[in-house]
Amino acid sequence: MRGVLSAKVVLVMYGDYQCSKSADVYKLIKLLKGELSASFGEDDLCFIFRHFPQAQIHPQAQRAAQAAVAAAAQGQFWSMHDTLFAHQQKLENGYLVEYANDLGLDIPQFLKELSKQVHIDRINEDIESGLQSGITAAPALFINNIQYIGRWRMTELMATIVAASH
């Protein structure tokens, strides 16, 4: 989570690290956040990412999500998150370890958590939360608990977020 839950606008994104559309939507949200920071205060916008790996079509997404949560345990979630989206074609175990190493993570700890699937329950909670919210695929976006069903375009998404802030 980036921001505070009491923000005027809370964006919740369900994403899959191996899904190119999830990466595109995340890039769009990052751009939006930059645009909005001029008119919004620091506490006006909260962004929450939830894992929604679609293992049936993206076999490496679940493992990538586990790598992100393992990085989070060492205080590096957003760095790993950005790295995974930036390198979607390279999510095999060797690359995950390379990314963890580049971020200065404790590699034995990281490997232990991945091999023992320590964070699988956390990811399954996100998936369950998504299913309960009615989503069946990633990416999905909620703005103040209302699913965004518009087009993934900067102007439309910006207008919806600005409207939600009033």
Secondary structure, DSSP 8 states (H G I E B T S, - for coil): -BS-TTSSEEEEEEE-TT-HHHHHHHHHHHHHHHHHTTTS-TTSEEEEEEE---TTT-TTHHHHHHHHHHHHTTT-HHHHHHHHHHTTT--SHHHHHHHHHHTT--HHHHHHHHHTTTTHHHHHHHHHHHHHTT--SS-EEEETTEE--S-S-HHHHHHHHHHHT-
